[in-house]
Amino acid sequence: MGVSQTAITSDRHISRQVILQVNDIVAGYVDGVDILQGANLLVHEGELITVIGSNGAGKSTLAKTIFGLVPVRSGEILFGDRPLVGLQPEQIVRYGISYVPQIANVFPSLSVSENLDMGAYTRDGNIATVKTKIYDNFPILAKRRNQRAGTLSGGERQMLAMGRAMMLEPKLLILDEPSAALSPILVQDIFDLVQKINQSGTSIILVEQNARKALAIADHGYIMHLGKDEFTGKGSDLLNDPEVAKLYLGVGNFGKS
């Protein structure tokens, strides 16, 4: 196969430091059942990483494990030089990591503006400047600022969830299948926003069911299989590799894991 199972070093990596390392993580929701079975992942400063895989491969579990939502049996997760294993999500947030789950990612009874305020709960001082920046990046949220989140469309809710996560101006943003159940037009809007956020300097881990689109915008990709990173390489290399295409890109959308 053309793409190595070990990470490919690009020129971009030479000048940018590693901000997240996931090393041989074994993790699962209940005792005796390990969903992740030695998973690895590396994120450099300013990088857009995508994680794809078939149904049950462990891609969403990996995102949740990094954010402290799944118990870790063994292995290590380092954010810079800080170990994350054993920390709660509220502690991890304060280090500069934000996570957007696929579902239940907004407060439906609160307005768009109030949802953004909730996203800044750990910030000190005036949040007006960062809130204005969010409205500039997400014009539809500015238009809907006084509307209850529960009345938004699916795409608008996803944008609100992403905007709320960005209220903390995180160093690393973890997105768990942001395009799920959206129309093709809205899917493209979400991918455009992901790229825009990344280009502003935020590192991103994008867990995605739309493998082709995700690999097309990724600096680096990881393909999960049976709880491990089976293949990894530059996004463009994985996208154009015949064996990867045959095994993983034959169907447009993967299932949820």
C-alpha positions as CSV (number, residue, x, y, z in Angstrom):
1,M,0.0,0.0,0.0
2,G,1.2,3.5,-0.9
3,V,0.5,5.2,2.5
4,S,2.6,4.1,5.5
5,Q,1.0,3.0,8.8
6,T,3.4,5.4,10.6
7,A,2.9,9.2,10.5
8,I,4.4,11.0,7.5
9,T,6.4,14.1,8.4
10,S,5.7,17.1,6.2
11,D,7.6,20.4,5.9
12,R,4.8,22.0,7.9
13,H,5.6,19.7,10.9
14,I,9.3,20.8,10.9
15,S,8.5,24.3,12.1
16,R,5.4,23.6,14.3
17,Q,5.4,22.1,17.7
18,V,3.3,19.1,18.8
19,I,0.4,20.3,20.9
20,L,-1.4,16.9,21.4
21,Q,-0.1,13.4,21.7
22,V,-2.3,10.3,22.1
23,N,-0.1,7.3,22.8
24,D,-1.3,3.7,22.8
25,I,-4.7,4.6,24.4
26,V,-6.9,1.7,25.6
27,A,-10.3,3.0,26.7
28,G,-14.0,2.0,26.9
29,Y,-17.3,3.0,28.4
30,V,-17.8,0.0,30.7
31,D,-15.4,-2.4,32.5
32,G,-14.1,-5.2,30.4
33,V,-15.1,-3.7,27.0
34,D,-12.3,-1.7,25.3
35,I,-13.4,0.3,22.3
36,L,-10.0,1.8,21.8
37,Q,-7.3,-0.8,21.7
38,G,-4.0,1.1,21.4
39,A,-5.0,4.2,19.5
40,N,-2.5,6.9,18.6
41,L,-2.8,10.5,17.3
42,L,-0.5,13.5,16.9
43,V,-1.6,17.1,16.4
44,H,0.8,19.9,15.5
45,E,0.1,23.6,16.2
46,G,-2.3,25.0,13.6
47,E,-3.0,21.6,12.0
48,L,-6.3,20.2,10.8
49,I,-6.5,16.5,11.6
50,T,-9.3,14.3,10.4
51,V,-10.3,10.9,11.9
52,I,-12.4,8.6,9.8
53,G,-13.4,5.0,9.9
54,S,-16.2,2.5,9.5
55,N,-19.1,2.0,11.9
56,G,-17.8,1.0,15.3
57,A,-14.2,1.8,14.5
58,G,-13.8,4.0,17.6
59,K,-13.4,7.4,16.0
60,S,-16.0,9.3,18.1
61,T,-14.8,7.4,21.2
62,L,-11.3,8.7,20.5
63,A,-12.6,12.3,20.5
64,K,-14.6,11.7,23.7
65,T,-11.6,10.0,25.4
66,I,-9.3,13.0,24.7
67,F,-11.9,15.3,26.3
68,G,-12.2,13.1,29.4
69,L,-15.6,11.6,28.7
70,V,-14.4,7.9,28.5
71,P,-12.4,6.1,31.1
72,V,-8.8,5.3,30.1
73,R,-7.3,1.9,31.0
74,S,-3.8,2.5,29.8
75,G,-1.7,4.8,27.6
76,E,-1.2,8.6,27.8
77,I,-2.6,11.8,26.4
78,L,-0.4,14.9,26.5
79,F,-1.5,18.4,25.7
80,G,1.8,20.1,25.4
81,D,3.5,18.8,28.5
82,R,0.3,18.4,30.5
83,P,-1.1,14.8,31.0
84,L,-4.9,14.7,30.4
85,V,-5.7,11.2,31.5
86,G,-7.8,11.3,34.7
87,L,-8.9,14.9,34.3
88,Q,-12.5,15.9,34.0
89,P,-13.8,17.9,31.0
90,E,-14.1,21.1,33.0
91,Q,-10.4,20.9,33.8
92,I,-9.5,20.1,30.2
93,V,-11.4,23.1,28.9
94,R,-9.3,25.4,31.0
95,Y,-6.2,24.1,29.3
96,G,-7.5,25.4,26.0
97,I,-9.4,22.4,24.4
98,S,-13.0,22.7,23.3
99,Y,-15.2,19.8,22.2
100,V,-18.4,19.9,20.1
101,P,-20.5,16.7,20.4
102,Q,-22.6,15.5,17.5
103,I,-25.9,15.7,19.4
104,A,-27.2,17.7,22.4
105,N,-24.7,20.4,21.6
106,V,-26.9,23.5,22.3
107,F,-29.3,24.7,25.0
108,P,-32.6,24.7,23.1
109,S,-34.5,26.9,25.6
110,L,-31.8,29.7,25.5
111,S,-31.3,32.3,22.8
112,V,-28.4,32.2,20.4
113,S,-26.8,35.0,22.4
114,E,-27.3,33.2,25.7
115,N,-25.8,30.0,24.3
116,L,-22.7,31.9,23.3
117,D,-22.5,33.4,26.8
118,M,-22.7,29.9,28.3
119,G,-19.7,29.0,26.1
120,A,-17.6,31.6,27.8
121,Y,-18.4,30.5,31.4
122,T,-14.7,30.0,32.3
123,R,-13.5,33.3,30.8
124,D,-12.8,36.3,33.0
125,G,-13.7,39.8,32.1
126,N,-15.7,41.3,29.2
127,I,-16.6,38.8,26.5
128,A,-18.1,41.4,24.0
129,T,-15.0,41.4,21.8
130,V,-14.8,37.7,21.3
131,K,-18.6,37.5,20.9
132,T,-18.4,40.1,18.1
133,K,-15.7,38.0,16.4
134,I,-18.0,34.9,16.5
135,Y,-20.8,36.9,14.9
136,D,-18.4,38.1,12.2
137,N,-17.4,34.5,11.5
138,F,-21.0,33.2,11.7
139,P,-23.2,35.9,10.2
140,I,-26.3,33.7,10.5
141,L,-25.8,33.6,14.3
142,A,-25.7,37.4,14.4
143,K,-29.0,37.4,12.5
144,R,-30.6,34.9,14.9
145,R,-29.0,36.2,18.1
146,N,-32.3,36.7,19.9
147,Q,-33.9,33.5,18.6
148,R,-34.2,30.4,20.8
149,A,-31.7,27.7,19.8
150,G,-34.4,25.1,19.7
151,T,-36.1,26.8,16.8
152,L,-32.9,26.8,14.6
153,S,-32.4,24.5,11.7
154,G,-29.9,21.6,12.0
155,G,-27.2,23.4,10.2
156,E,-27.7,26.6,12.3
157,R,-27.6,24.6,15.5
158,Q,-24.3,23.1,14.4
159,M,-22.9,26.5,13.7
160,L,-24.1,27.7,17.1
161,A,-22.4,24.7,18.8
162,M,-19.1,25.6,17.0
163,G,-19.5,29.3,17.8
164,R,-20.1,28.5,21.4
165,A,-17.0,26.3,21.5
166,M,-15.0,29.2,20.0
167,M,-16.0,31.6,22.7
168,L,-13.1,30.2,24.7
169,E,-10.7,30.9,21.8
170,P,-9.3,27.3,22.3
171,K,-5.9,26.2,21.1
172,L,-7.5,22.9,20.0
173,L,-11.1,22.3,18.8
174,I,-12.5,18.8,18.6
175,L,-15.5,18.4,16.3
176,D,-17.4,15.1,16.4
177,E,-19.2,14.5,13.1
178,P,-20.4,18.1,12.5
179,S,-21.9,17.3,9.1
180,A,-24.1,14.4,10.2
181,A,-27.7,14.5,9.0
182,L,-27.2,17.8,7.1
183,S,-28.1,18.6,3.5
184,P,-25.3,18.6,1.0
185,I,-25.4,22.5,0.8
186,L,-25.2,22.8,4.6
187,V,-22.4,20.2,4.7
188,Q,-20.3,22.4,2.4
189,D,-21.1,25.4,4.6
190,I,-19.8,23.5,7.7
191,F,-16.7,22.4,6.0
192,D,-16.0,25.9,4.9
193,L,-16.4,27.1,8.5
194,V,-14.1,24.4,9.7
195,Q,-11.4,25.6,7.3
196,K,-12.0,29.2,8.3
197,I,-11.5,28.4,11.9
198,N,-8.4,26.4,11.2
199,Q,-6.9,29.2,9.1
200,S,-7.4,31.6,12.0
201,G,-4.8,29.5,13.9
202,T,-6.9,27.0,15.8
203,S,-5.8,23.4,15.6
204,I,-8.7,21.0,14.8
205,I,-9.5,17.4,15.2
206,L,-12.3,16.6,12.8
207,V,-14.1,13.3,13.4
208,E,-16.1,12.8,10.2
209,Q,-18.5,10.4,8.4
210,N,-17.9,12.2,5.1
211,A,-14.5,10.8,4.5
212,R,-13.8,12.3,1.1
213,K,-14.6,15.9,2.1
214,A,-12.7,15.5,5.4
215,L,-9.5,14.1,3.8
216,A,-9.7,16.8,1.1
217,I,-9.2,19.6,3.7
218,A,-7.0,17.8,6.2
219,D,-3.3,18.3,6.7
220,H,-3.2,14.8,8.1
221,G,-5.6,11.9,8.4
222,Y,-6.1,8.9,10.6
223,I,-8.2,5.9,9.6
224,M,-9.5,4.0,12.5
225,H,-10.2,0.2,12.4
226,L,-11.2,-1.9,15.4
227,G,-10.1,0.7,17.9
228,K,-6.7,1.5,16.4
229,D,-5.3,3.9,13.9
230,E,-4.8,1.5,11.0
231,F,-3.5,4.0,8.5
232,T,-2.2,7.5,8.8
233,G,-0.7,10.0,6.4
234,K,-1.2,13.3,4.7
235,G,-4.9,13.9,3.9
236,S,-4.2,14.1,0.1
237,D,-2.1,10.9,0.2
238,L,-4.9,9.0,1.9
239,L,-7.5,10.4,-0.4
240,N,-5.6,9.4,-3.5
241,D,-4.4,6.0,-2.3
242,P,-6.1,3.2,-4.3
243,E,-6.3,0.8,-1.4
244,V,-7.7,3.3,1.0
245,A,-10.2,4.2,-1.6
246,K,-11.2,0.6,-2.1
247,L,-11.4,-0.2,1.6
248,Y,-12.8,3.1,3.1
249,L,-14.0,5.5,0.4
250,G,-16.3,3.3,-1.6
251,V,-19.3,4.5,0.3
252,G,-19.9,8.2,0.7
253,N,-20.8,8.2,4.4
254,F,-19.6,6.1,7.2
255,G,-21.8,5.2,10.1
256,K,-21.6,6.5,13.6
257,S,-19.1,5.1,16.0
